Amino acid sequence: MIDHLGVVASDLERSKAFYRAALAPLGYAVLMEGDGYAGFGVAPKPDFWLGAGAPSVPAVHVAFRAASRAEVDAFHRAAIAAGGRDNGAPGLRPHYHPNYYGAFVLDPDGHNVEAVCHSPA
């Protein structure tokens, strides 16, 4: 089991605003921050970290588990409204498995951010 993950953002404030909006439908919020970093998660523990600096090349892929398909849809809408670029509209991806329902958005640095629900409709 992965405990936490971090990515680097070229503009920390812009990326914090993006992730704050995009991850809110999944119950995520900024739980800790300091000079040059921010930790997002579902209280009480952050598990997704942003750090200021030069982004990873190539960009990374991060998938967040959603409790329902409606959360995946809400994530996608919120991420696009926050300035993300569509990289795969919400829908079934049966080539992964029959109930794989995901949506993909590129963050301000081009990282591929996904919300996925594995439960049947």
Backbone bond lengths (Angstrom), bond angles and torsions (degrees), N, CA, C in turn:
res aa  C-N    CA-C-N  psi(-1)  N-CA   C-N-CA  omega(-1)  CA-C   N-CA-C  phi
1 M - - - 1.447 - - 1.520 108.22 -
2 I 1.307 116.45 134.40 1.458 121.85 178.81 1.526 108.79 -82.21
3 D 1.314 116.32 132.06 1.463 121.05 -179.52 1.525 112.19 -86.45
4 H 1.333 117.22 -42.02 1.453 120.46 178.39 1.521 109.91 -161.48
5 L 1.329 114.71 165.37 1.452 122.02 -177.24 1.514 108.20 -144.70
6 G 1.322 116.93 145.88 1.448 120.25 178.01 1.510 111.93 -131.04
7 V 1.331 116.18 146.41 1.459 122.40 172.90 1.523 107.42 -130.17
8 V 1.324 115.04 158.29 1.456 121.09 -179.02 1.522 108.85 -103.31
9 A 1.325 115.77 138.72 1.464 122.76 -178.49 1.520 109.95 -118.38
10 S 1.325 115.66 137.41 1.469 119.87 179.65 1.523 111.87 -71.75
11 D 1.324 116.90 -29.46 1.464 122.49 178.27 1.530 106.23 -132.51
12 L 1.312 116.26 95.63 1.464 121.19 -172.43 1.522 112.16 -58.60
13 E 1.316 118.33 -43.38 1.470 120.10 -178.32 1.522 111.26 -64.41
14 R 1.322 117.86 -42.33 1.471 121.80 178.10 1.531 110.06 -63.17
15 S 1.313 116.66 -44.06 1.463 120.03 -179.39 1.523 111.94 -69.38
16 K 1.331 117.39 -37.70 1.476 119.50 175.75 1.525 110.35 -59.98
17 A 1.321 116.77 -43.92 1.468 119.97 179.11 1.520 110.88 -62.78
18 F 1.330 117.01 -42.31 1.466 121.01 178.17 1.526 110.80 -60.71
19 Y 1.327 117.19 -53.43 1.469 120.65 -177.06 1.524 112.39 -67.95
20 R 1.310 117.45 -34.43 1.466 120.01 176.93 1.530 109.49 -57.48
21 A 1.330 117.67 -45.71 1.468 121.96 -179.82 1.525 111.89 -74.64
22 A 1.330 116.85 -46.58 1.463 120.86 -174.68 1.525 112.92 -65.60
23 L 1.325 117.21 -36.85 1.471 120.72 -175.09 1.525 113.42 -92.28
24 A 1.324 118.00 -9.46 1.470 120.63 179.57 1.531 112.48 -56.38
25 P 1.342 120.12 -41.52 1.467 118.86 178.76 1.533 113.92 -62.59
26 L 1.328 116.54 -18.30 1.467 121.21 178.83 1.524 111.89 -94.58
27 G 1.330 117.10 3.16 1.459 121.71 179.26 1.518 114.22 88.45
28 Y 1.323 117.71 6.62 1.462 121.79 -179.13 1.527 110.61 -84.12
29 A 1.322 114.99 148.60 1.460 122.70 175.65 1.527 107.45 -150.40
30 V 1.325 116.21 165.16 1.465 120.39 172.98 1.521 106.58 -72.60
31 L 1.326 116.10 119.78 1.468 121.24 -178.91 1.520 112.42 -106.13
32 M 1.336 116.20 -19.27 1.457 120.11 -178.70 1.520 107.44 -155.80
33 E 1.319 116.67 139.61 1.455 118.66 173.93 1.517 110.01 -153.85
34 G 1.305 113.86 157.34 1.452 121.09 179.40 1.508 109.10 -155.71
35 D 1.294 116.53 -164.30 1.450 121.81 -178.08 1.528 109.71 -69.19
36 G 1.322 116.76 104.85 1.461 120.76 176.23 1.513 115.85 90.75
37 Y 1.325 118.95 10.07 1.463 119.50 178.51 1.523 110.91 -154.90
38 A 1.328 115.01 159.45 1.465 122.38 174.28 1.517 107.97 -147.81
39 G 1.329 116.26 137.19 1.451 122.37 178.60 1.512 110.62 -112.36
40 F 1.328 116.32 122.35 1.464 123.31 178.94 1.517 109.27 -104.73
41 G 1.315 115.90 151.95 1.454 120.16 175.15 1.507 110.88 176.01
42 V 1.315 113.85 -176.68 1.458 122.14 171.54 1.518 104.90 -99.16
43 A 1.327 117.15 125.34 1.466 121.27 -174.74 1.519 110.40 -49.33
44 P 1.309 115.70 138.72 1.457 128.45 17.62 1.531 114.72 -102.94
45 K 1.351 120.16 0.61 1.460 120.80 -169.23 1.524 112.92 -123.76
46 P 1.332 117.33 128.93 1.458 119.00 172.17 1.531 110.27 -72.92
47 D 1.347 115.07 141.55 1.466 118.61 176.69 1.520 112.49 -132.27
48 F 1.339 116.71 -2.04 1.457 121.54 176.29 1.527 107.35 -127.83
49 W 1.326 115.37 121.11 1.459 121.02 -173.42 1.513 111.57 -116.25
50 L 1.325 115.87 138.86 1.459 122.81 171.71 1.515 107.54 -111.53
51 G 1.310 115.65 135.52 1.452 120.98 174.46 1.512 109.98 -126.27
52 A 1.320 116.92 148.03 1.459 121.63 179.23 1.517 109.70 -79.29
53 G 1.332 115.86 138.89 1.457 120.36 177.18 1.510 111.76 155.89
54 A 1.305 114.84 -161.21 1.466 120.75 178.16 1.528 108.36 -84.00
55 P 1.350 117.48 121.97 1.466 120.52 -177.84 1.527 112.67 -60.77
56 S 1.302 114.67 154.56 1.458 122.26 176.77 1.526 110.30 -61.75
57 V 1.328 115.16 140.16 1.462 121.17 174.49 1.512 106.41 -128.91
58 P 1.317 118.02 120.39 1.454 126.36 1.19 1.531 111.35 -71.99
59 A 1.335 114.39 163.64 1.466 120.59 178.49 1.523 109.66 -60.55
60 V 1.316 116.56 157.71 1.465 121.38 -178.04 1.528 110.93 -99.39
61 H 1.311 114.53 165.17 1.463 122.59 174.42 1.528 107.27 -113.30
62 V 1.338 116.27 127.70 1.461 122.19 178.01 1.511 107.87 -127.64
63 A 1.329 116.89 128.72 1.469 121.23 178.59 1.522 109.42 -116.53
64 F 1.323 115.04 131.35 1.456 122.38 178.08 1.518 108.69 -107.99
65 R 1.329 116.36 133.82 1.458 121.28 179.26 1.522 110.00 -74.74
66 A 1.318 115.34 132.99 1.459 122.22 176.31 1.521 108.49 -110.45
67 A 1.319 116.42 146.87 1.464 121.68 -178.57 1.528 112.45 -77.86
68 S 1.333 116.51 -19.85 1.465 119.72 -177.51 1.521 109.76 -153.13
69 R 1.313 114.94 164.67 1.460 119.93 175.54 1.523 110.30 -66.10
70 A 1.311 117.15 -32.50 1.464 120.30 177.11 1.528 110.81 -62.48
71 E 1.327 117.94 -36.37 1.469 120.82 176.23 1.524 110.80 -65.38
72 V 1.329 116.93 -39.05 1.469 120.33 177.06 1.525 109.57 -60.53
73 D 1.335 116.38 -47.02 1.465 121.05 178.68 1.523 110.84 -59.34
74 A 1.335 117.01 -44.98 1.467 121.51 -178.87 1.521 111.04 -65.36
75 F 1.328 117.33 -39.99 1.469 121.67 175.29 1.523 110.19 -56.56
76 H 1.318 116.75 -49.65 1.457 121.37 -176.60 1.535 110.49 -61.16
77 R 1.323 116.85 -47.24 1.473 120.53 178.67 1.527 110.93 -59.56
78 A 1.337 116.51 -46.65 1.473 121.13 -177.73 1.525 111.03 -65.57
79 A 1.321 117.52 -41.17 1.464 121.03 -178.73 1.524 111.05 -66.17
80 I 1.318 117.42 -41.42 1.468 120.79 177.95 1.533 109.56 -65.76
81 A 1.326 117.19 -43.94 1.467 121.09 179.44 1.529 111.21 -62.57
82 A 1.343 117.02 -27.91 1.465 121.74 -179.30 1.528 112.48 -87.09
83 G 1.317 117.11 5.38 1.464 119.88 176.62 1.505 115.36 104.95
84 G 1.323 117.87 1.98 1.460 120.28 176.31 1.518 111.26 -70.66
85 R 1.324 115.83 159.47 1.472 121.47 178.10 1.525 108.97 -107.98
86 D 1.316 115.27 131.48 1.458 120.74 -179.33 1.527 110.00 -57.79
87 N 1.326 115.37 133.73 1.463 121.55 176.43 1.517 109.94 -133.30
88 G 1.326 116.64 18.10 1.464 122.51 179.41 1.506 109.87 149.26
89 A 1.325 116.15 103.87 1.464 121.46 -178.09 1.528 111.17 -62.02
90 P 1.330 117.14 157.86 1.463 120.25 178.25 1.528 111.24 -56.42
91 G 1.307 114.53 136.78 1.460 119.04 177.72 1.509 111.82 170.94
92 L 1.324 114.09 172.48 1.461 120.95 177.49 1.522 109.93 -72.02
93 R 1.309 116.16 143.01 1.459 124.34 173.56 1.530 106.61 -123.85
94 P 1.352 117.91 72.43 1.464 121.10 -173.04 1.525 114.04 -64.98
95 H 1.333 118.10 -14.25 1.465 119.52 175.67 1.527 111.12 -69.48
96 Y 1.359 117.84 -17.29 1.467 121.07 173.08 1.521 109.72 -87.05
97 H 1.311 117.51 -53.66 1.460 125.04 169.56 1.529 107.70 -170.31
98 P 1.331 118.95 162.47 1.474 120.98 -170.43 1.529 115.61 -58.22
99 N 1.324 119.16 -27.73 1.466 120.92 -177.06 1.528 113.62 -107.08
100 Y 1.320 118.08 13.55 1.467 121.52 -178.24 1.524 108.01 -75.15
101 Y 1.334 115.86 108.92 1.459 122.58 -179.10 1.520 107.28 -118.75
102 G 1.329 117.08 112.24 1.451 119.66 -175.13 1.515 112.91 -138.47
103 A 1.321 114.59 167.94 1.461 123.60 174.36 1.522 107.89 -142.98
104 F 1.327 116.08 145.69 1.458 122.52 -174.39 1.525 110.66 -127.49
105 V 1.327 115.89 136.73 1.460 122.52 178.78 1.525 108.04 -139.61
106 L 1.324 116.75 141.80 1.459 120.95 173.49 1.521 108.96 -89.63
107 D 1.338 116.39 128.88 1.464 120.95 179.68 1.534 109.75 -77.94
108 P 1.335 119.13 -179.56 1.468 120.60 -176.86 1.529 114.73 -58.05
109 D 1.333 117.98 -23.63 1.465 120.73 178.79 1.523 112.90 -101.62
110 G 1.322 117.46 6.83 1.459 120.79 178.12 1.509 115.35 89.17
111 H 1.355 118.39 5.19 1.455 120.47 175.47 1.531 108.97 -68.24
112 N 1.317 116.88 138.34 1.457 122.79 -178.90 1.529 108.50 -86.52
113 V 1.316 116.29 108.67 1.464 122.55 -175.08 1.529 107.59 -107.29
114 E 1.314 115.67 130.55 1.463 121.74 -175.85 1.522 110.61 -126.71
115 A 1.312 115.21 146.90 1.463 121.90 164.48 1.514 105.94 -116.75
116 V 1.333 117.15 135.37 1.459 121.46 -176.30 1.514 111.20 -138.60
117 C 1.318 114.16 139.20 1.473 122.33 174.01 1.521 106.89 -120.16
118 H 1.326 116.83 132.51 1.462 121.97 -178.37 1.519 112.80 -103.16
119 S 1.316 117.17 1.73 1.472 121.85 -176.65 1.529 111.23 -87.89
120 P 1.326 116.24 151.45 1.468 118.60 174.23 1.536 110.78 -64.44
121 A 1.314 114.84 159.54 1.477 120.15 -179.45 1.510 111.03 -60.35
